[in-house]
């Protein structure tokens, strides 16, 4: 069977391309649709369907643009109520892609419309399942997201539906089926996913805790809900965009890629409520940045952190990037619904500096330097901004936890009148944290280069006992 996984690591997202006899289907596409269109052109195929496994929370799907540009029909599973033209399929309905068949299996639980698509080849042999967020490798979709959009749902109800879906719809299927999930490790849609992005259903029945046949419904619900943390704030907003519709990415790109001179950029920052977002790496940012800008490096889990830390997806944004990366950054923000970039600094930060504009900096120290500081003054304040689950698994003794993903609460424990050292796993998140607090008036923050990794490797710090994490959220 001609089925291809198209994986995007920064979102831990998998879309799928299915093709047979000049017809193609795309499953769960990202916002930028040109790669899917070009893949079909390469295969001399016409995209017939865009299948959606559910209304996604962690990204804005490209289904609308893809349908508009190709004439493909959008397909959702039972109970979906999209605000645009789409086929709302019935349970067990079959769609043809060439001589292949795609069978709808309604599997509510992650969301109420969640659907798994069973792929059947030209000979009638069942090949695999595109499982969306119903079944991951090593995990299942968290059942606490749809309740933030639909008032009368609870996570307990959804977990119960998921139990029934897995037991009655998925587990009876053949062991040799290939499982093609929507996400891998790093996604916030599950709590402990594998780094593998495909597997056989038979193997998952053996190793996936959620498919343990001995679990009662009550035990399953308790197991699934344990270890969940509040979802990122942008999730419900993305769901509503996927339900109601959104602007074309072409419009978003045109608005966001307007080049602004340093003077025009400064004027826009002062005359609007725009957030100034600097996407350079932590080292370059620390050496000099536009005052009151925040740093979220594009070479990392950029889009999820934009979503987690910028509360309103309609927030106007002014960009600072490495020259030539503007379109990439605007695209990656649009993937999670941040469509209101209003321009970028032409020539990047160097142009700003060369124009004689005001510049700010954030200090940094190495792990060895911090060890020397702590030896002289053991009362020095050090904060670890990793997730609580990471910190609980292993941390430097006498260091406090102040998670970046709950920065508004974390900052309450950080004094403004003392020098404070900030660390994360490797230096990416600590600079995000430091930049946000700097913009809020904290003047004495110092970033630890390389974070926990280099501190552990130095051998100069005492560590807590390692505890294997049960959740990665």
Buried (B, 14 or more C-beta within 10 A) or exposed (E): BBBEBBBBEBBBBBBBBBBBEEBBBBBBBBBBBEBBBEBBEEBEBBBBBBBBBBBBBBBBBBBBBBBEBBEBBBBBBBBBEBEEEBBBBEBEBEBBBBEBBBBBBBBBBBBBBBBBBBBBBEEEEBBBBBBBBBBBBBBBBBBBBBBBBEEEBEBBBBBBBBBBBBBEBBBEBBEEBBBBBBBBBBBBBBBBBBEBBBBBBEEBBEEBBBBEEEBEEEEBBEBBBEBBBEBBBBBBBBBBBBBEEBBBBEEBBEBBBBEBBBEBBBEBBEEEEBBBBBBBBBEBBBEBBBEBBBBBBBEBBBBBBBBBBBEEBEBBBBBBBBEEBBBBBBBBBBBBBBBBBBBBBBBBBEBBBEEEBEEBEBEBBBBEBBBEBBEEEEEBBBBBBBBBBBBBBBBBEEBBBBBBBBBEEBBEEBEEEEBBBBBBBBBBBBBBBBBBBBBEEBEBBBBBBBBBBBBBEBEBBEEEEEEEBBBBB
